[in-house]
Amino acid sequence: MSEKAAADPSGAEVRDLRRIEPVVAPPHGAALRFVMPDGRLTPQGEAAGVDLGLARLLFRDMALARRFDAEALALARQGELGLWLMSLGQEAAQVGSIRALRPDDHVFPSYREHAAALARGLGPAELLRQWRGLAHAGWNPATHRFHFYSLVLGTQALHATGYAMGVLRDGADEIVMTYFGDGASSQGDVNEALNWAATTGAPVLFFCQNNHWAISTPAAQQSRTALHQRAAGFGLDSYLVDGNDVLAVHAVTSQAAARVRDTRMPAFIEAETYRMAGHSTSDDPGRYRADGEVERWRLRDPITRLEILLKAAGVGASFFTEVEREADALAAATRRACLSLPDPELADLFGTVYTERHGLLDREAAEYAEYVAQSLSEVPA
């Protein structure tokens, strides 16, 4: 069995996704799906084929992200993090989309894109620094082409659009992608961003993870129209995909990204997924949603369905054992990184208020240094 060709459970040939034309998401509310929750390929999945090398990469990304997420939750419950927002259940939407981009494409996340961040190469220390209250952000956006987390709901959509307008004027070949949820889609910032992107021809791909809950408000009470249809009303090419099917997400994002790159016009993807945990560690989802709803979505777990498919395609136990070993190592590294993060020095703040040196801050920094020196000199030996 080759890396790019295998047999699915029905005996049909499983072909390389990259060797055929991308599959367009079906219209009129039918989400594109390649893999059923029980691991069987849909007719569209059989037609598209499965690249086993890609599928293994995506499985590893999702498994590592889930383990990191669980370790961060434990740290938050132990008082080591001030807050944590889990990505549990949304790994496929994030991993499938981020892996469909080029490394030089710039990404603007919200605050839950841990799986996407890990796939972009960010480490535990970078991701936890902000949540431990040690910095406003934990990394340099230029290093990974991955912007800071945006805690103000929906603001990253405008940031991404503005950046994409700059890309357009620079004549660069890159595109921009921004993540947000169904709740943020009700914000004025997101709707303004959609309109600005459409009217200016900004090369930005809007990726909406519809996880069905805006904190305690269900999606049905947020909008009378499907989110991808609302985006189409602004003039964007729009797609709907099963956000718990990582192969379908990757295929749709690949197609949408290629179209944005070629046409220099924006596009919109709605990925139907589910937030398995609470909105954050300060939220009790049991107060507003039924256990039965959660259990129904647990049966659609994105990692489980891909694991079933991989095993049926002949991927051996050694692969899953190795992924589990990597996950254990990541969990240990996450705890070590969190507990070893140094506290910030107050003196450092004076040099980070303005982009360039500022006379007033220089004087205040000198006065602070003098105060510290005097205080130390007065401490009894």
C-alpha positions, 0 to 999 in steps of 0.5 A: 500500500503506497503513501498516496493510494490505499483502499477504503472499507468498500474496496474502492480506490482511495486517490491523492486529493492533490491529483484531481480538481478541488471539489466545490462545496454543494450549494443550498445549505448542504455541507461538504463532507468526505468522511462520515462520523463512523469513518466511512467515506461519502460518495464525494469522499470516494471521488476525491480520494485520500492522501494518506500522508496528508491524513496522517499529518492532520491526525497528528496535528489534531491529537497533539492539539487536543492533548495540549488543550487538556493540559492547559485546562488542567493548569488553569484549574490549578490556578496556574493560568488566569483563564483558558478557552478550549478548542476541544471539538474544533480541531478539524476546522482549525488544522484542516484550514491552516494546513491548506495555506502557504507558510507565507500566508498571514493568519489573524486568529481570535482566541481559541485557535490553539490547534492552528497555532501549534500547526504553525509552529508556536510552542507552549511557552508562547501560547501560555504567556498571555493566559498566565498574565505575563504579557499582552501577547506571547510571540512575534507575529512575523515569525510564524505569520500568525498574529496575536490572539484577539480578545475583543470579539470580531476585531481581528476581521478588520485587522485581517482586511486592513492587512490584506488591503496592504498586501494588495497594494504591495502586489504580494502573492500572499493571502490573509486568513482570519478565524472567528465564530458564529457569535462574532459574526453578529458583531459590526466589526465582522460585517464591516470587514466583509463589506470592506473586503468585497468592495476593495477586492482584498485577498482575505479568506474569512473562516467562520467556525460555527460552533453553535454557541455564542457563550450561552446564545445558540446560533438559531437565535443569532441569525435567521440566515445561514452565515455563508449565505449572509457572506454571499450577500456581501458579494463573497464566494462562500462555502459550507463544510462539515467542520468536524471532517478534517479532509473536507475542510482541507479540500474546501480551504485549499480551493477557496485559498487558491481562488482568493490568490488567483482572483485577489477577491475575498471568500468565506468558509462556514465550518459547522463544528461544535464547542464541546467545552464551555466558552471558557474556564469561567463558564458553566455550559451545563446551565444553558445546554442539554447533556444530550446535545453534547453527547450527539456531537461527541459521536461526531468527534473529528479525531475518532472518525479520521482514526477509524478511516486510517485504520481501515486504510491499513495504517498500523498501530505503530503510528498511533503509538508514536502520536500518543508518545508525542502527545505525552511529551507535549503535555510534559513540555507544556507544564514545564514551560508554564511553570518556568515562565519568568515574571516580567520586570516592571522596568521593561514596560517603559521601553514597550509603550511606544514604537520609538524612544520617547523622552517622557518615558525615558525620564520616568524610567530613570526615576523608577531606576533611581527609586529602586536603587534607593529602596535597595540601599535602605534595606538592612544588611 
